[in-house]
Amino acid sequence: MAKILIVEDEETIRVGLKYYLEAESFKIKEATCSKEAIEFVTKESFDMILLDINLPDEDGYQTFQRIKKIKDIPIIFLTANDMEISIVRGLDMGADDYITKPFKARELVSRIKNVLRRSTRGNDSIITIRDVKIDMKQAKVFKNGVDVMLTALEYKILLILALNPNVVFSREKILADIWDVNEAYVNDNTLTVYVKRIREKIEDNPNEPKIIETVRGVGYKVGETC
């Protein structure tokens, strides 16, 4: 049973999250501010933290950095702010995911399970696909040993596919996994652009991709990894 710390000052949201997550068999602890969150993290072990950006005593970005100095715990940001610059800032800091309010409980549960699945790979933090290596601890990608500069969203798309080799992901599923389904900044057309950019950086021949394969009429997949 995974133990999750909810750091959220709005009682209605906090109670709702607790209800839904306990129904999914998660063990829940609640904090209403950064100070409480830091105290809990210092004294207890958690498998994940749901961290609100707008806390009464300091913003969630500062709390995120303080938590990471204590323990390397997977963190998903929760916020009502859907500005792209704020979202990218959170991802670039190293957040495992980011979801805007209001969100669908089923979507949040799915994202939590995805992040937990990634974090429980233990010491197996390197994924190899042909001549490309993904170092999940550093959140970096290397091709033939050379660091490939991916944006936060490019990395996220590649990682979703690489963590599920030979699984065909529909475009809708990828969009739901990387962003709020109602988010305007990433849509079907821009996903095509992101995949094209990733291929240009990691494929030998982007016009004949061997790593991110297109499954016509469905979506994308990657082949065997090691």
C-alpha positions in Angstrom: 0.0 0.0 0.0 1.6 3.2 -1.2 1.7 6.1 1.3 1.0 9.5 -0.1 1.3 12.9 1.6 -1.2 15.5 0.4 0.0 19.1 0.9 -3.0 21.3 0.2 -4.4 24.2 2.2 -7.9 24.1 0.7 -9.9 21.7 2.9 -12.5 20.8 0.3 -9.9 19.7 -2.2 -7.8 17.9 0.5 -10.8 15.9 1.8 -11.9 15.0 -1.7 -8.4 13.8 -2.6 -8.2 11.7 0.6 -11.6 10.1 -0.1 -10.7 9.1 -3.7 -7.2 7.9 -3.0 -8.2 5.9 0.1 -10.8 4.2 -2.1 -8.0 3.2 -4.4 -6.2 1.6 -1.3 -3.6 4.4 -0.8 -2.6 5.3 2.7 -3.0 9.1 3.1 -1.4 11.7 5.3 -2.5 15.4 5.1 -0.6 18.7 5.5 -2.0 22.1 5.2 1.2 24.1 4.8 4.9 23.8 4.0 5.9 23.7 7.6 3.7 20.7 8.3 4.9 19.0 5.1 8.6 19.4 6.0 7.9 18.1 9.5 6.2 15.0 8.2 8.8 14.3 5.5 11.5 14.6 8.2 9.9 12.1 10.5 8.1 9.7 8.2 8.5 7.8 4.9 6.3 8.5 1.9 6.1 6.9 -1.5 4.8 10.1 -3.1 3.8 13.7 -2.4 0.9 15.7 -4.0 2.1 19.3 -3.6 0.0 22.4 -4.1 1.8 25.3 -5.6 -0.1 28.0 -3.6 0.5 27.3 0.1 -0.1 29.9 2.9 3.4 30.0 4.2 5.5 29.7 1.0 5.1 28.7 -2.6 5.2 25.0 -3.6 8.4 25.5 -5.6 10.3 26.4 -2.4 8.8 23.5 -0.6 9.7 21.2 -3.4 13.4 22.2 -3.1 13.4 21.8 0.6 11.8 18.3 0.4 14.2 17.2 -2.2 17.1 18.1 0.1 15.7 15.8 2.8 14.6 12.9 0.7 14.2 12.0 -3.0 10.5 11.5 -3.1 8.4 11.5 -6.3 6.3 14.7 -6.4 3.3 15.7 -8.4 2.4 19.4 -8.4 -1.2 20.5 -8.0 -2.2 24.0 -8.9 -5.0 26.2 -10.3 -2.4 28.1 -12.3 -2.3 26.7 -15.8 0.1 29.2 -17.3 2.6 27.4 -19.5 5.6 29.1 -17.9 4.6 27.9 -14.5 4.1 24.4 -15.7 7.4 24.2 -17.5 9.1 25.6 -14.4 7.8 22.8 -12.2 8.8 20.1 -14.7 12.2 21.7 -15.2 12.8 21.6 -11.4 12.4 17.9 -11.5 8.7 17.3 -10.7 7.5 13.9 -11.7 4.2 15.3 -13.0 1.9 18.3 -12.9 -1.9 18.6 -13.0 -4.1 21.6 -12.9 -7.3 22.1 -10.9 -10.0 21.2 -11.4 -8.9 17.7 -12.4 -10.7 14.4 -12.8 -10.0 12.0 -9.9 -9.6 9.1 -12.3 -7.0 10.9 -14.3 -5.1 11.9 -11.1 -5.1 8.2 -9.9 -3.8 7.1 -13.3 -0.9 9.6 -13.1 -0.1 8.6 -9.5 0.1 5.0 -10.5 2.3 5.9 -13.5 4.8 7.8 -11.4 4.9 5.1 -8.7 5.5 2.5 -11.4 8.5 4.6 -12.6 9.8 5.2 -9.1 9.7 1.5 -8.2 12.1 0.5 -10.9 14.7 0.7 -8.1 18.3 0.7 -9.2 17.3 0.1 -12.8 17.4 3.7 -13.7 18.9 3.4 -17.2 16.8 2.5 -20.2 18.6 1.6 -23.4 16.9 1.7 -26.8 19.4 0.9 -29.6 22.2 3.6 -29.2 20.0 5.8 -27.0 20.2 5.7 -23.2 17.7 7.4 -20.8 19.1 8.1 -17.4 16.1 8.6 -15.2 18.0 9.6 -12.1 19.6 12.5 -14.0 16.6 13.0 -16.3 19.0 13.0 -19.2 19.1 11.3 -22.6 22.3 10.2 -24.4 22.9 9.1 -28.0 26.1 7.3 -28.6 27.3 8.7 -25.2 26.5 12.3 -26.2 24.1 14.3 -24.1 20.9 15.1 -26.1 19.2 18.3 -25.0 15.5 17.5 -24.8 12.9 19.9 -23.4 10.9 18.8 -20.3 7.9 17.8 -22.4 10.0 16.0 -25.1 11.7 14.0 -22.3 8.3 13.2 -20.7 6.9 11.9 -24.0 10.0 9.8 -24.7 10.0 8.4 -21.1 6.3 7.4 -21.2 7.0 5.3 -24.4 10.3 3.9 -23.2 8.8 2.7 -19.9 6.3 0.7 -21.8 8.2 -1.1 -24.6 6.1 -2.6 -27.4 3.0 -1.0 -26.0 1.1 1.1 -28.6 0.1 4.4 -27.1 -2.8 6.3 -28.7 -2.2 10.0 -29.2 -5.0 10.7 -26.8 -3.4 8.5 -24.1 0.0 10.3 -24.5 -1.8 13.7 -24.2 -3.6 12.6 -21.1 -0.4 11.3 -19.5 1.7 14.4 -20.1 -0.9 17.1 -19.5 -4.3 17.9 -18.2 -6.7 16.6 -20.8 -8.3 20.1 -21.0 -5.0 21.9 -21.4 -4.8 24.0 -24.4 -1.0 24.2 -24.7 -0.6 20.6 -25.9 -3.0 19.2 -28.4 -3.0 16.6 -31.2 -1.2 18.9 -33.6 1.5 20.0 -31.2 2.1 16.4 -30.1 3.0 15.7 -33.8 5.5 18.5 -33.6 7.0 17.3 -30.3 7.5 13.7 -31.7 9.1 15.1 -34.8 11.6 17.1 -32.7 12.4 14.1 -30.5 13.1 12.1 -33.6 15.3 14.7 -35.0 17.4 14.5 -31.9 17.6 10.7 -31.3 17.0 9.0 -34.6 19.7 8.2 -37.1 17.2 9.1 -39.8 14.2 11.0 -38.5 12.3 10.2 -41.8 12.7 6.4 -41.1 12.4 6.2 -37.3 13.6 3.1 -35.6 13.2 4.2 -32.0 9.8 6.0 -31.8 7.7 4.0 -34.3 4.4 5.3 -35.7 1.5 2.8 -35.6 -0.7 4.1 -38.4 -4.2 5.1 -37.3 -3.4 4.5 -33.6 -0.3 6.3 -32.2 3.3 5.5 -31.3 5.5 2.9 -29.6 9.1 2.1 -28.9 10.6 -1.4 -29.4 12.5 -3.6 -27.0 14.5 -1.8 -24.3 17.1 -3.0 -21.9 
